Amino acid sequence: MHPARHGAAQPDKPAIIIAETGETISYRELDARSNRVAQLFRARGLQRGDVIALFLENHSRYLEFAWGAQRSGLFFVCISCKLTAPEVDYILADSGARLLVTQASLAKIATALNADVHRLMLDGTAEGFEEVEPLLAAMPDTPISDESAGVDMLYSSGTTGRPKGVRVALPDPSDIDAPNALMMLAQGLYLVGPDSVYLSPAPLYHAAPLRWTMTVQRFGGTAIVMQHFDPEAALAAIERYRVTHAQFVPTHFVRMLKLPDAVRSRYDISSLKVAFHAAAPCPVPVKQAMMDWWGPIIHEYYAGSEGNGMTAIGPQDWLSHPGSVGRAVHGIVHICDEDGNDLPPRETGLVYFEGQTNFEYHNDPEKTAETRNRHGWSTLGDVGWLDEEGYLYLTDRKSFMIISGGVNIYPQEIENHLVTHPAVADVAVVGAPHDEMGEQVVAVIQPMAGTEASAALADELTAYCRQSLSGVKTPRRIDFVDELPRHPTGKLYKRLIRDRYWGKESTIV
């Protein structure tokens, strides 16, 4: 169902609550506001198939613009508010956006943009921008006469190069109320429904938070949106709003687990029925510790913005298959060699999905072609293996593999071990140049607050690795940094770290 239905059937029910402030938007308000947005888009000449861009923080009005675009038949591009002006300009130009919506707190970046787009600003105005609130107030809050379903057009987070725009066809049929595959998965896997209270702790410009939040609203549930993730604040929000469903990434789990025991036990999280996570594989000890704390309610899925396939695993299956990201629930999983041949169980290769959604990287047919093998199956570039029961285990991304002395080394296993050390807040493992071996394993460590980065700590961490890892996987060098470059969704910009060791200059885009 569309939120417009809930606006009529249960007008006063909260559709959105901002966790930190308690600001609440009802379904009646969401419907009326998104209608005004759609009316404004038409007044600015935007028609089905056009592109608009949202350059916003987790603003309380974010979703009215997303739903306004959805009911106008538009592609809506959601841009990270952490990017620089040149990076935003690149996405605006590449996507072909005709209109940009931003907010006053981002004015310093927004006013430096060169893109040729119509510009609107929330919470104030700036040179070259129209203040959006008076414009919306002048619009009717009734549906436009030619409603049709639009869809998001999201850009990858740029962890391995320039962001790539993932473009799929506009929905057909174009009914804004038509169900989609994610609704069926949400209901079937996680029992999402009208009584769900869903905590979204990550930025809405990313695929999973945006799509799952909008899916909960299709069911008529309530979305609790955090403006910024904080581990204790997340626990407080679960207690305060009696959250039933929540989505996290592994770094969220790590940060919550490293809270003092007294803080962790302070909050009542008994309302939580389902917690699910994605974005990156979760280290087995971290997930087991979360199971011990929250009980067997933690689910996991593996998918990408491209929507080409999906695997999922529930808590009981994970306990019997620790480390797996599950079996296919969307598409058919294959593990292939470099020639596109299927590999037998437990042999490592590229993960491909057969069938389901076709996607393309906007304006980049070469990159699109690189994702396909000779069968037409598509890959996100991840490496893994299947067991005899069809459970998928991810090893790492192909582009992050280290080749040292002719041996293939996948950093993820080393990172998963090091992050469990009490002195480690975050870690990245990369390959750096080595005269004899070609590459050497380097661990870049962000120490816990109050922990001194020292040669003694490096020696301690090296010994910790030797307890569980073979000699070839034990880092030959350990460096310390104040903070690792992570996307707010938890993805690590490992390319930026690796490039420094190879003498390359790079940016997030």
C-alpha positions as CSV (number, residue, x, y, z in Angstrom):
1,M,0.0,0.0,0.0
2,H,1.0,3.6,-0.5
3,P,1.2,6.0,2.5
4,A,-1.6,7.9,1.0
5,R,-3.9,5.0,1.9
6,H,-2.7,5.2,5.5
7,G,-3.2,9.0,5.5
8,A,-6.9,8.3,4.8
9,A,-7.4,5.2,7.0
10,Q,-5.3,6.2,10.0
11,P,-4.5,9.9,9.6
12,D,-3.1,10.6,13.1
13,K,-0.8,7.6,13.3
14,P,2.9,8.6,13.3
15,A,4.6,7.9,10.0
16,I,8.0,9.4,11.1
17,I,9.5,10.3,14.5
18,I,12.9,11.9,14.8
19,A,14.6,10.0,17.5
20,E,16.6,12.8,19.1
21,T,13.8,15.4,19.2
22,G,10.6,13.5,19.2
23,E,9.3,15.5,16.2
24,T,6.4,13.6,14.8
25,I,4.9,13.6,11.3
26,S,1.5,11.8,10.9
27,Y,0.4,9.9,7.9
28,R,-2.1,12.7,7.1
29,E,0.8,15.2,7.2
30,L,3.1,12.9,5.1
31,D,0.4,12.5,2.5
32,A,-0.5,16.2,2.3
33,R,3.2,17.3,2.2
34,S,4.2,14.8,-0.4
35,N,1.3,15.9,-2.5
36,R,2.5,19.5,-2.3
37,V,6.0,18.4,-3.3
38,A,4.5,16.6,-6.3
39,Q,2.5,19.7,-7.2
40,L,5.7,21.8,-7.0
41,F,7.6,19.4,-9.2
42,R,4.9,19.6,-11.9
43,A,4.9,23.4,-11.5
44,R,8.6,23.5,-12.2
45,G,8.0,21.5,-15.4
46,L,9.2,18.1,-14.2
47,Q,7.5,15.1,-16.0
48,R,7.7,11.3,-15.7
49,G,11.2,10.1,-16.2
50,D,12.9,13.3,-15.1
51,V,15.5,13.3,-12.4
52,I,15.7,15.3,-9.1
53,A,18.3,15.2,-6.4
54,L,18.1,15.3,-2.6
55,F,21.3,16.7,-0.9
56,L,20.1,16.4,2.7
57,E,21.0,15.2,6.2
58,N,18.4,13.0,8.0
59,H,16.0,15.9,7.9
60,S,12.5,15.5,9.2
61,R,11.2,16.4,5.7
62,Y,13.4,14.1,3.8
63,L,10.8,11.5,3.2
64,E,8.1,13.9,2.0
65,F,10.4,14.8,-0.9
66,A,11.2,11.1,-1.6
67,W,7.4,10.2,-1.6
68,G,6.7,13.4,-3.6
69,A,9.1,12.2,-6.3
70,Q,7.8,8.6,-6.1
71,R,4.2,9.7,-6.8
72,S,5.4,12.0,-9.6
73,G,7.1,9.3,-11.7
74,L,10.5,10.8,-11.1
75,F,14.0,9.3,-10.5
76,F,15.2,10.6,-7.2
77,V,18.9,10.7,-6.5
78,C,19.9,10.8,-2.9
79,I,23.3,12.3,-2.4
80,S,25.6,11.9,0.6
81,C,25.8,15.0,2.7
82,K,29.4,14.2,3.5
83,L,30.6,14.9,0.0
84,T,32.5,18.0,-1.3
85,A,31.1,20.4,-3.8
86,P,33.0,18.8,-6.8
87,E,31.8,15.4,-5.7
88,V,28.2,16.6,-5.6
89,D,28.6,18.3,-8.9
90,Y,29.8,15.1,-10.5
91,I,26.7,13.2,-9.4
92,L,24.3,16.0,-10.4
93,A,25.9,16.2,-13.9
94,D,26.2,12.4,-14.3
95,S,22.6,11.8,-13.2
96,G,21.1,14.5,-15.4
97,A,19.3,16.0,-12.4
98,R,17.1,19.0,-13.2
99,L,16.3,20.1,-9.7
100,L,18.1,20.0,-6.3
101,V,16.7,20.1,-2.8
102,T,19.1,20.9,0.0
103,Q,19.1,22.5,3.5
104,A,20.6,25.6,5.1
105,S,23.1,23.7,7.2
106,L,24.7,22.5,3.9
107,A,24.7,25.9,2.3
108,K,28.5,26.2,2.3
109,I,28.8,23.2,0.0
110,A,25.6,23.9,-1.9
111,T,26.5,27.5,-2.8
112,A,29.8,26.3,-4.3
113,L,28.1,24.0,-6.8
114,N,28.4,24.6,-10.5
115,A,25.7,22.3,-11.7
116,D,23.0,23.7,-13.9
117,V,20.0,22.7,-11.8
118,H,17.0,24.5,-10.3
119,R,17.9,25.0,-6.6
120,L,15.6,24.8,-3.5
121,M,16.6,25.1,0.1
122,L,15.0,24.1,3.4
123,D,15.3,26.0,6.6
124,G,16.3,29.3,4.9
125,T,17.8,30.4,1.7
126,A,21.1,31.3,0.1
127,E,22.3,33.0,-3.1
128,G,21.0,31.1,-6.1
129,F,18.4,29.1,-4.0
130,E,14.7,29.5,-3.6
131,E,13.3,29.0,-0.1
132,V,11.2,25.9,-0.4
133,E,8.7,26.4,2.4
134,P,6.8,29.3,0.9
135,L,6.7,27.5,-2.4
136,L,5.2,24.4,-0.9
137,A,2.7,26.5,1.1
138,A,1.3,27.9,-2.1
139,M,0.7,24.4,-3.6
140,P,-2.5,22.4,-3.2
141,D,-2.3,19.3,-0.9
142,T,-4.3,17.2,-3.4
143,P,-2.8,14.6,-5.7
144,I,-1.5,15.6,-9.1
145,S,-3.7,14.5,-12.0
146,D,-1.1,12.2,-13.6
147,E,0.3,10.3,-10.6
148,S,2.7,7.5,-11.6
149,A,5.4,5.5,-9.7
150,G,8.9,6.9,-9.6
151,V,12.0,5.1,-8.2
152,D,15.2,5.9,-6.5
153,M,18.4,6.2,-8.5
154,L,21.2,5.7,-6.0
155,Y,25.0,6.1,-6.4
156,S,27.4,3.6,-4.9
157,S,29.4,4.9,-2.0
158,G,32.6,5.1,-4.0
159,T,34.6,2.7,-1.9
160,T,36.5,1.4,-5.0
161,G,36.3,4.3,-7.3
162,R,34.0,7.0,-8.6
163,P,30.4,6.5,-7.5
164,K,28.3,4.6,-10.0
165,G,24.6,5.5,-10.6
166,V,22.4,2.4,-10.4
167,R,19.5,2.9,-12.8
168,V,16.6,0.6,-13.2
169,A,13.5,1.1,-15.3
170,L,10.6,3.0,-13.9
171,P,8.0,0.7,-12.4
172,D,5.6,-0.9,-14.9
173,P,2.7,-0.9,-14.1
174,S,3.1,2.6,-13.0
175,D,0.5,2.6,-10.2
176,I,2.0,4.3,-7.1
177,D,0.2,1.8,-4.9
178,A,1.6,-1.3,-6.6
179,P,3.5,-3.7,-4.2
180,N,7.2,-4.4,-4.8
181,A,9.6,-7.3,-4.1
182,L,11.0,-5.6,-1.0
183,M,7.6,-5.5,0.6
184,M,7.2,-9.2,0.2
185,L,10.7,-9.9,1.5
186,A,10.2,-7.6,4.5
187,Q,6.9,-9.4,5.4
188,G,8.2,-12.9,4.7
189,L,11.6,-12.6,6.3
190,Y,11.0,-10.2,9.2
191,L,7.3,-10.0,9.8
192,V,7.1,-6.3,9.0
193,G,3.6,-5.0,9.2
194,P,1.3,-2.2,10.2
195,D,2.3,-2.5,13.9
196,S,6.0,-2.3,13.2
197,V,8.1,0.4,14.9
198,Y,11.3,0.5,12.8
199,L,14.5,2.2,14.0
200,S,16.6,3.6,11.1
201,P,20.0,4.7,12.6
202,A,21.8,5.3,9.3
203,P,21.7,8.1,6.7
204,L,18.6,8.0,4.4
205,Y,20.7,8.8,1.4
206,H,21.9,5.2,1.4
207,A,20.0,2.4,-0.3
208,A,19.1,0.2,2.7
209,P,17.9,2.9,5.2
210,L,15.9,4.7,2.5
211,R,14.3,1.6,0.9
212,W,13.5,-0.2,4.2
213,T,12.1,3.0,5.8
214,M,9.8,3.6,2.9
215,T,8.8,0.0,2.9
216,V,7.8,0.2,6.6
217,Q,5.6,3.2,5.6
218,R,4.0,1.2,2.8
219,F,2.8,-1.2,5.5
220,G,1.6,1.7,7.7
221,G,4.3,1.2,10.4
222,T,6.2,4.0,12.2
223,A,9.7,4.9,11.3
224,I,12.0,6.2,14.0
225,V,14.8,8.1,12.2
226,M,18.0,8.9,14.0
227,Q,19.7,12.1,12.8
228,H,23.1,10.6,13.7
229,F,24.1,7.2,15.1
230,D,25.3,7.0,18.7
231,P,25.5,3.6,20.3
232,E,23.8,4.6,23.6
233,A,21.3,6.8,21.9
234,A,20.2,3.9,19.8
235,L,19.5,1.8,22.9
236,A,17.6,4.7,24.4
237,A,15.5,5.1,21.2
238,I,14.6,1.4,21.3
239,E,13.4,1.8,24.9
240,R,11.7,5.1,24.4
241,Y,9.7,4.3,21.3
242,R,9.2,0.5,22.0
243,V,11.0,-0.3,18.7
244,T,10.1,-3.7,17.3
245,H,12.4,-3.8,14.2
246,A,15.8,-2.2,13.6
247,Q,18.5,-2.4,11.0
248,F,22.2,-2.0,11.7
249,V,25.6,-2.5,10.2
250,P,28.4,-4.5,11.9
251,T,30.3,-1.3,13.0
252,H,27.1,-0.3,14.9
253,F,27.3,-3.7,16.7
254,V,31.0,-3.2,17.6
255,R,30.3,0.3,19.0
256,M,27.4,-0.9,21.1
257,L,29.3,-3.9,22.4
258,K,32.2,-1.7,23.5
259,L,29.9,0.4,25.7
260,P,30.5,-0.2,29.5
261,D,28.4,-3.0,30.9
262,A,26.5,-0.6,33.1
263,V,25.4,1.4,30.1
264,R,24.4,-1.7,28.1
265,S,22.2,-3.0,30.9
266,R,20.6,0.4,31.6
267,Y,18.1,0.2,28.7
268,D,15.0,-2.0,28.2
269,I,15.2,-3.4,24.7
270,S,12.6,-6.2,25.3
271,S,10.3,-4.7,22.6
272,L,12.8,-5.6,19.9
273,K,11.6,-8.6,17.9
274,V,13.9,-8.4,14.9
275,A,17.2,-6.8,14.3
276,F,18.8,-7.3,10.9
277,H,22.1,-6.1,9.4
278,A,23.8,-5.8,6.1
279,A,26.4,-3.6,4.3
280,A,29.3,-5.8,5.3
281,P,29.9,-9.3,6.7
282,C,29.8,-9.3,10.5
283,P,32.7,-10.9,12.3
284,V,31.6,-14.2,13.9
285,P,32.6,-13.2,17.5
286,V,30.8,-9.9,17.2
287,K,27.6,-11.4,16.0
288,Q,27.8,-14.2,18.6
289,A,28.2,-11.5,21.3
290,M,25.1,-9.7,20.0
291,M,23.2,-12.9,20.1
292,D,24.3,-13.5,23.7
293,W,23.1,-10.0,24.6
294,W,19.9,-9.6,22.5
295,G,18.9,-13.2,22.1
296,P,18.3,-15.1,18.8
297,I,16.6,-12.2,17.0
298,I,19.4,-11.1,14.7
299,H,19.0,-11.6,11.0
300,E,21.4,-10.8,8.1
301,Y,21.1,-10.3,4.4
302,Y,23.5,-9.7,1.6
303,A,22.5,-7.4,-1.3
304,G,23.5,-4.3,-3.1
305,S,22.0,-1.1,-4.4
306,E,21.9,-2.8,-7.8
307,G,19.1,-5.1,-6.6
308,N,20.5,-8.0,-8.7
309,G,20.0,-10.6,-6.0
310,M,19.8,-11.2,-2.3
311,T,20.6,-13.8,0.3
312,A,19.3,-13.9,3.8
313,I,19.9,-15.9,7.0
314,G,17.9,-16.1,10.3
315,P,19.4,-16.5,13.8
316,Q,18.9,-20.2,14.1
317,D,20.4,-21.0,10.7
318,W,23.3,-18.7,11.4
319,L,24.0,-20.5,14.7
320,S,24.4,-23.7,12.7
321,H,26.2,-21.9,9.8
322,P,28.3,-19.2,11.6
323,G,29.8,-16.7,9.2
324,S,27.3,-17.3,6.4
325,V,25.2,-14.5,4.9
326,G,22.5,-17.1,4.0
327,R,20.9,-18.7,1.0
328,A,19.3,-16.9,-2.0
329,V,15.9,-15.4,-1.6
330,H,16.1,-13.3,-4.7
331,G,17.9,-14.6,-7.7
332,I,20.1,-17.7,-8.0
333,V,23.7,-17.6,-6.5
334,H,26.7,-18.9,-8.4
335,I,30.4,-19.0,-7.5
336,C,32.4,-18.7,-10.7
337,D,36.0,-18.8,-11.8
338,E,37.5,-16.1,-14.0
339,D,36.0,-17.8,-17.1
340,G,32.5,-17.8,-15.7
341,N,32.4,-21.5,-14.9
342,D,30.5,-22.7,-11.9
343,L,32.8,-23.9,-9.1
344,P,32.0,-26.8,-6.7
345,P,31.1,-26.3,-3.1
346,R,33.7,-24.7,-0.8
347,E,35.8,-23.4,-3.7
348,T,36.3,-19.6,-3.7
349,G,35.4,-17.4,-6.6
350,L,33.4,-14.4,-7.7
351,V,29.8,-14.3,-6.4
352,Y,27.2,-14.0,-9.2
353,F,23.4,-13.8,-9.3
354,E,21.4,-15.3,-12.1
355,G,18.1,-13.8,-13.2
356,Q,15.9,-11.2,-11.4
357,T,16.6,-7.5,-11.7
358,N,18.5,-6.1,-14.6
359,F,20.5,-3.0,-13.8
360,E,22.9,-0.7,-15.5
361,Y,25.5,1.8,-14.3
362,H,24.3,5.1,-15.6
363,N,26.5,6.5,-18.4
364,D,29.0,3.7,-17.9
365,P,28.4,0.8,-20.3
366,E,31.9,-0.5,-19.7
367,K,31.4,-0.9,-16.0
368,T,28.0,-2.4,-16.6
369,A,29.6,-5.0,-18.9
370,E,32.3,-5.7,-16.4
371,T,29.6,-7.0,-14.0
372,R,28.3,-9.6,-16.4
373,N,29.8,-13.0,-17.3
374,R,29.3,-15.0,-20.4
375,H,26.0,-16.4,-19.0
376,G,24.6,-12.8,-18.4
377,W,24.8,-13.3,-14.6
378,S,25.9,-10.2,-12.6
379,T,28.3,-9.6,-9.8
380,L,28.9,-6.9,-7.2
381,G,32.6,-7.8,-7.2
382,D,32.5,-9.8,-4.0
383,V,34.4,-13.1,-3.5
384,G,33.0,-16.0,-1.6
385,W,32.0,-19.7,-1.6
386,L,29.0,-21.9,-1.1
387,D,28.6,-24.9,1.2
388,E,26.8,-28.1,0.2
389,E,23.5,-26.7,1.4
390,G,23.7,-23.5,-0.7
391,Y,24.8,-21.2,2.2
392,L,27.0,-18.3,1.0
393,Y,30.1,-17.2,2.8
394,L,31.8,-14.0,1.7
395,T,35.5,-13.8,1.7
396,D,36.2,-10.2,0.6
397,R,36.0,-7.9,-2.4
398,K,38.1,-9.0,-5.3
399,S,39.7,-5.5,-5.5
400,F,40.9,-5.7,-1.9
401,M,42.8,-9.0,-2.3
402,I,46.5,-8.9,-1.3
403,I,48.9,-11.0,-3.3
404,S,52.1,-11.6,-1.2
405,G,54.7,-13.9,-2.5
406,G,52.1,-15.4,-4.9
407,V,49.7,-16.2,-2.1
408,N,46.1,-14.7,-2.2
409,I,45.2,-13.1,1.1
410,Y,41.8,-11.7,1.9
411,P,41.9,-8.8,4.4
412,Q,38.5,-9.4,5.9
413,E,39.5,-12.4,7.9
414,I,42.4,-10.4,9.5
415,E,40.1,-7.4,10.2
416,N,37.5,-9.6,11.8
417,H,40.1,-10.9,14.2
418,L,41.7,-7.6,15.1
419,V,38.5,-5.8,15.8
420,T,37.7,-8.1,18.6
421,H,40.8,-6.9,20.6
422,P,39.7,-4.6,23.4
423,A,42.2,-1.9,22.4
424,V,40.9,-1.7,18.8
425,A,38.1,0.6,17.9
426,D,38.4,0.1,14.1
427,V,40.7,-1.5,11.7
428,A,41.6,-1.7,8.0
429,V,44.0,-4.2,6.4
430,V,45.5,-3.4,3.1
431,G,48.4,-4.5,0.8
432,A,51.4,-2.2,0.6
433,P,54.4,-2.4,-1.7
434,H,57.2,-4.9,-0.8
435,D,60.4,-5.3,-2.8
436,E,60.6,-9.1,-2.3
437,M,57.0,-10.3,-1.8
438,G,55.3,-7.8,-4.1
439,E,52.8,-6.8,-1.4
440,Q,52.9,-7.0,2.4
441,V,50.0,-7.0,4.8
442,V,49.5,-3.8,6.7
443,A,47.0,-3.3,9.5
444,V,45.8,0.3,10.0
445,I,44.4,0.6,13.5
446,Q,42.1,3.2,15.2
447,P,42.7,2.6,18.9
448,M,39.9,2.9,21.5
449,A,39.5,6.2,23.1
450,G,42.1,6.6,25.9
451,T,44.4,3.9,24.4
452,E,47.9,5.1,23.5
453,A,49.1,4.2,20.1
454,S,52.6,2.8,20.7
455,A,55.2,0.2,19.6
456,A,54.1,-1.9,22.6
457,L,50.5,-2.0,21.4
458,A,51.7,-2.9,17.9
459,D,53.7,-5.8,19.3
460,E,50.6,-6.9,21.4
461,L,48.4,-6.8,18.3
462,T,50.9,-8.8,16.3
463,A,51.0,-11.4,19.0
464,Y,47.2,-11.5,19.1
465,C,47.1,-12.2,15.3
466,R,49.7,-15.0,15.6
467,Q,47.4,-16.8,18.1
468,S,44.7,-17.4,15.4
469,L,46.2,-16.5,12.0
470,S,48.8,-18.1,9.9
471,G,52.1,-16.4,9.4
472,V,51.3,-15.1,5.9
473,K,48.2,-13.4,7.2
474,T,49.8,-11.8,10.2
475,P,50.4,-8.1,9.5
476,R,54.1,-7.3,8.9
477,R,53.4,-3.7,9.7
478,I,50.9,-2.0,12.1
479,D,50.1,1.7,11.8
480,F,47.8,3.9,13.9
481,V,45.4,6.6,12.9
482,D,43.0,8.8,14.8
483,E,40.0,7.8,12.7
484,L,39.5,5.6,9.7
485,P,37.5,6.9,6.7
486,R,34.1,5.3,6.9
487,H,30.9,6.0,5.0
488,P,28.2,6.7,7.6
489,T,26.6,3.4,6.6
490,G,29.6,1.6,7.9
491,K,31.4,0.9,4.6
492,L,35.1,1.5,4.8
493,Y,36.8,3.6,2.1
494,K,39.7,1.2,1.9
495,R,40.8,2.5,-1.4
496,L,41.8,5.8,0.2
497,I,43.9,4.0,2.8
498,R,45.5,1.6,0.2
499,D,46.3,4.5,-2.2
500,R,48.4,6.3,0.4
501,Y,50.8,3.3,0.6
502,W,51.1,3.2,-3.2
503,G,51.8,7.0,-3.4
504,K,48.5,7.8,-5.1
505,E,46.2,10.8,-4.4
506,S,42.5,10.0,-4.2
507,T,39.2,11.3,-2.9
508,I,36.0,9.7,-1.9
509,V,34.6,10.1,-5.4
